[in-house]
Amino acid sequence: MKFTAEQIAGILEGEVVGNPNAEVHELSKIEDGQEGSLTFLANPKYNNFIYSTKATITIVNKTFVPEGDLNTTMIKVDDAYLSFTKLLEFYDSVKNLKNGIEQPSVISEGTVYGENFYLGSFSYLGTNITIGDNVKIYPNCYVGDNVKIGDNVTLYSGAKIYSESQIGNQCKIHSGTIIGSDGFGFAPNADGSYKKIPQIGNVIIEDDVEIGSCTTIDRATMGSTIIRKGVKLDNQIQVAHNVEIGENTVIAAQTGIAGSTKIGKNCMIGGQVGFAGHLTIGDNVRIQAQAGVGRNIKSNEVLQGSPSFGYNDFSKSYVHFRNLPKIITEIEELKKQILNTKNGNNG
């Protein structure tokens, strides 16, 4: 798929400086640009690369004034970074512009879908599913009975949506992710074995949520596991039964959230963070990578460590953690001096 500088400038409302008919068919970083590629320059630290890049077209800020000869056609815009992001979104939408139902695939009785629907081969749709407009379900997906899916949703290859789950509008669920699997609920028997507790709730995912690959979100024991509007989840995250994650919270990879924990709005959670169950985490909380959270957290706290505690306290203490061998040696030396002094006084 090829685009000219003039076409790209039209999409971005930019100004072409150079050849309006210059064509590109791929994207690149400015330092790695090759003929036929499109790149951008937003950070002044990379200014020197625009004079050596082989990229055919470069998006730059309107304020950029070259100090030497260029071999690239420029498109000047108000904000090069945002414009390049807009172009990536456009490219992604065009690339994924699929429609129709591929075979073999299964659409069971009572399932309805909206306009511009795409269903990839080897996918299975259960009974009584409701699917909105512009939904793309890629090959090898499974969608269980009574699922509701809103408009402009994408399920990438291999996603699994268990029965009764609800997915809002503008959501993306990446390959290998499982929505609505059973929560980890077992009751101990007198003989030491365990009896499974039926998990009869569901999962509700609100609008504008993106979930990375191989993440698992368990259905509630009763009621709902809820992922609120605007949440972004990375790859390989475990969300247990009856968890609730507040609006616009972002969580990095390999985080585990135990059952019935409630996380507030606008939180930022680093990778490999572990949450105990039945906790309440406030709004605007920041948690550093690998923290272990075993207590309720008030809004606006910043945490680090395992078990986690205040970020500033952790940073101060970490200086001493690193110096512990030296500190212990000094303490032992002081103990010897004190003991020698006492012995000398007793003598």
C-alpha positions in Angstrom: 0.0 0.0 0.0 1.5 3.3 -1.1 0.8 6.9 -0.2 2.2 10.1 -1.6 3.4 13.1 0.4 0.5 15.1 -0.8 -2.0 12.4 0.4 -0.3 12.2 3.8 -0.3 16.0 4.1 -4.0 16.0 3.4 -4.6 13.5 6.2 -2.5 15.4 8.7 -3.4 18.9 7.5 0.3 19.6 6.9 2.4 21.4 4.4 4.7 19.6 1.9 8.2 21.0 1.5 9.8 19.0 -1.4 8.3 16.6 -3.8 4.5 16.2 -3.3 4.5 13.0 -5.4 7.1 11.3 -3.3 5.8 7.8 -2.4 6.2 5.7 0.7 5.0 2.2 1.6 6.4 1.6 5.1 7.2 3.3 8.4 10.7 3.6 10.0 12.7 5.3 12.7 14.6 8.3 11.4 18.0 6.8 12.0 17.0 3.6 10.1 15.0 5.2 7.3 15.3 3.7 3.9 14.0 4.8 0.5 10.3 4.3 0.4 9.8 4.8 4.1 8.1 7.5 6.2 9.5 8.7 9.4 9.2 11.7 11.8 11.4 14.1 13.8 10.0 15.5 17.0 12.9 15.4 19.5 15.7 17.9 18.9 18.2 15.3 20.0 17.6 13.5 16.7 18.0 16.6 14.5 21.3 15.4 13.1 19.6 12.3 11.6 17.4 14.3 9.2 20.6 15.2 7.2 21.6 11.5 6.8 18.3 9.6 6.8 17.3 7.8 3.6 13.7 8.0 4.4 11.7 9.4 1.5 9.3 11.5 3.7 9.9 13.0 7.1 7.2 14.6 9.3 8.6 17.6 11.2 7.3 20.5 13.3 6.4 23.7 11.6 9.1 25.4 13.7 11.9 23.2 12.3 14.3 25.0 10.0 17.0 22.8 8.4 20.6 23.9 8.7 21.9 21.9 5.7 20.8 20.0 2.6 18.1 17.3 2.9 17.4 14.2 0.8 14.0 13.8 2.3 10.7 15.5 1.5 9.3 17.2 4.7 5.7 17.5 5.8 5.4 20.3 8.3 2.8 20.0 11.0 1.9 21.6 14.3 3.1 18.6 16.3 5.1 15.9 14.6 4.8 13.3 17.3 1.0 13.6 17.5 0.7 13.7 13.7 2.8 10.5 13.4 0.6 8.9 16.0 -2.5 9.9 14.1 -0.9 8.4 11.0 -0.2 5.1 12.8 -3.8 4.9 13.8 -4.9 5.6 10.2 -2.5 3.0 8.9 -3.7 0.4 11.5 -7.3 1.0 10.6 -6.6 0.6 6.8 -4.5 -2.5 7.4 -7.2 -4.1 9.4 -10.0 -3.1 7.1 -11.5 -6.6 6.8 -15.2 -7.6 6.2 -17.1 -10.8 5.7 -17.3 -14.2 7.2 -14.5 -16.7 6.4 -15.0 -20.4 6.3 -14.8 -22.7 8.1 -16.4 -20.8 11.0 -19.5 -21.3 13.2 -22.3 -18.8 14.0 -24.8 -20.4 16.4 -28.5 -19.9 16.6 -29.7 -16.5 17.9 -26.4 -14.7 17.3 -26.8 -11.3 15.6 -24.1 -8.9 14.4 -24.0 -5.3 13.0 -22.5 -3.7 9.9 -19.0 -4.2 8.6 -18.5 -7.4 10.5 -15.5 -9.6 10.1 -15.2 -13.2 11.3 -12.0 -15.0 10.7 -11.8 -18.7 9.8 -11.9 -21.4 12.5 -13.7 -19.1 14.9 -16.7 -20.1 16.9 -19.6 -17.9 18.0 -22.0 -19.5 20.6 -25.8 -18.9 20.9 -27.6 -15.6 21.6 -24.5 -13.4 21.1 -25.1 -9.7 20.3 -22.3 -8.0 18.3 -22.3 -4.3 17.3 -21.0 -2.5 14.2 -17.4 -2.6 12.9 -16.4 -5.6 15.0 -13.4 -7.6 13.8 -13.0 -11.2 15.1 -9.8 -12.7 13.8 -9.2 -16.4 13.2 -9.3 -19.1 15.9 -11.3 -17.0 18.4 -14.0 -18.4 20.7 -17.0 -16.4 21.9 -19.3 -18.2 24.3 -23.1 -18.1 24.8 -24.9 -14.9 25.7 -21.9 -12.6 25.2 -22.5 -8.9 24.4 -19.9 -7.0 22.3 -20.2 -3.3 21.5 -19.2 -1.3 18.4 -15.6 -1.0 17.0 -14.3 -4.0 19.0 -11.3 -6.1 17.8 -10.6 -9.6 19.0 -7.2 -10.7 17.8 -6.4 -14.3 16.8 -6.8 -16.8 19.6 -8.8 -14.7 22.1 -11.3 -16.6 24.2 -14.5 -14.9 25.6 -16.4 -17.1 27.9 -20.2 -17.1 28.3 -22.1 -14.1 29.8 -19.2 -11.7 29.3 -19.9 -8.1 28.3 -17.5 -6.0 26.2 -18.1 -2.3 25.6 -17.3 -0.1 22.6 -13.8 0.6 21.1 -12.1 -2.3 22.9 -9.1 -4.3 21.8 -8.4 -7.8 23.1 -5.1 -9.3 22.0 -4.1 -12.8 21.1 -4.2 -15.5 23.8 -6.2 -13.5 26.3 -9.0 -15.2 28.1 -12.0 -13.3 29.5 -14.4 -15.0 31.9 -12.6 -18.1 32.9 -13.5 -19.5 36.3 -12.3 -17.8 39.4 -9.9 -19.7 41.7 -12.6 -20.8 44.2 -12.2 -24.0 46.3 -13.5 -24.9 49.7 -11.4 -27.3 51.9 -13.0 -30.6 52.9 -12.4 -32.4 56.2 -10.2 -35.0 54.5 -7.8 -32.3 53.1 -9.2 -32.3 49.6 -10.9 -29.3 48.0 -14.4 -28.9 46.6 -14.9 -26.5 43.7 -17.1 -23.5 44.3 -19.2 -22.8 41.1 -18.3 -19.5 39.5 -21.6 -18.2 38.3 -20.8 -14.5 37.8 -19.4 -12.8 34.7 -16.9 -10.2 33.4 -17.9 -6.7 32.4 -15.4 -4.7 30.3 -16.5 -1.1 29.7 -15.6 1.2 26.7 -12.1 2.1 25.5 -10.4 -0.8 27.2 -7.3 -2.4 25.7 -6.1 -5.8 27.0 -2.7 -7.2 26.0 -1.8 -10.8 25.0 -2.1 -13.7 27.3 -3.9 -11.8 30.0 -6.6 -13.7 32.1 -9.6 -12.0 33.6 -11.7 -14.4 35.8 -15.4 -14.3 36.1 -16.9 -13.4 39.5 -18.0 -16.1 41.9 -21.3 -14.1 42.0 -21.8 -10.6 40.5 -19.2 -9.2 38.2 -15.5 -8.7 37.7 -15.4 -5.2 36.3 -12.8 -3.4 34.1 -13.9 0.2 33.9 -13.7 2.6 31.0 -10.3 3.5 29.6 -8.3 0.8 31.4 -5.2 -0.4 29.7 -3.8 -3.8 30.6 -0.4 -5.1 29.4 0.4 -8.7 28.5 0.4 -11.6 31.0 -1.7 -10.1 33.8 -3.9 -12.1 36.1 -7.1 -10.5 37.3 -9.0 -12.7 39.8 -12.7 -13.1 40.5 -14.7 -10.1 41.6 -11.8 -7.6 41.1 -12.7 -4.1 40.0 -10.3 -1.8 38.2 -11.2 1.9 38.0 -11.3 4.2 35.0 -8.1 5.0 33.1 -5.9 2.8 35.3 -2.9 1.3 33.5 -1.2 -1.9 34.6 2.1 -3.3 33.3 3.0 -6.9 32.5 3.0 -9.9 35.0 1.0 -8.1 37.6 -1.3 -10.4 39.7 -4.5 -9.1 41.4 -6.1 -11.5 43.9 -9.8 -11.9 44.4 -12.2 -9.1 45.4 -9.5 -6.3 45.4 -10.8 -2.9 44.2 -8.4 -0.6 42.4 -9.3 3.1 42.0 -9.2 5.5 39.0 -6.1 6.8 37.3 -3.7 4.5 39.0 -0.3 3.6 37.4 0.9 0.1 38.3 4.3 -1.2 37.3 5.3 -4.7 36.2 5.2 -7.8 38.5 3.3 -6.1 41.2 1.4 -8.5 43.5 -1.9 -7.6 45.2 -3.3 -9.6 48.1 -7.1 -10.2 48.0 -9.9 -8.1 49.4 -7.9 -4.8 49.3 -9.1 -1.3 48.5 -6.7 0.8 46.5 -7.5 4.5 46.2 -7.4 6.8 43.1 -4.2 8.2 41.5 -2.0 5.6 43.3 1.5 4.9 41.8 3.0 1.6 42.5 6.6 0.8 41.4 7.6 -2.5 39.7 7.8 -5.7 41.8 6.0 -4.1 44.8 4.0 -6.5 47.0 0.8 -4.9 48.2 -0.8 -6.4 51.3 -2.7 -3.5 52.8 -5.3 -1.0 51.8 -3.8 2.1 50.0 -5.1 5.6 50.3 -5.5 7.8 47.2 -2.4 9.5 45.8 0.1 7.3 47.6 3.3 6.2 45.8 4.7 2.8 46.8 7.7 0.6 46.3 9.1 -2.6 47.9 7.8 -5.9 49.0 5.9 -5.6 51.2 5.4 -2.2 49.8 5.8 1.1 51.7 6.0 4.8 50.9 8.2 5.5 47.9 10.2 8.3 49.6 10.8 6.1 52.6 11.9 3.3 50.4 14.3 5.4 48.5 15.9 6.7 51.7 16.1 3.2 53.2 17.5 1.7 50.0 20.8 3.7 50.5 21.1 1.9 53.8 20.1 -1.5 52.3 23.1 -1.3 49.9 25.5 -0.3 52.7 24.3 -3.0 55.2 27.6 -5.0 55.1 29.7 -1.9 55.8 27.3 -0.7 58.5 27.4 -4.1 60.2 31.2 -4.1 60.1 31.2 -0.6 61.7 28.8 -1.7 64.4 30.9 -4.8 65.2 34.0 -2.6 65.4 32.1 -0.2 67.8 31.0 -3.1 69.9 34.6 -4.2 70.2 35.8 -0.7 71.2 33.0 -0.4 73.8 33.9 -3.9 75.2 37.6 -3.0 75.4 36.8 0.3 77.1 34.7 -1.5 79.7 37.3 -4.1 80.3 39.9 -1.4 80.7 37.8 0.5 83.2 37.2 -2.7 85.2 40.9 -3.4 85.2 
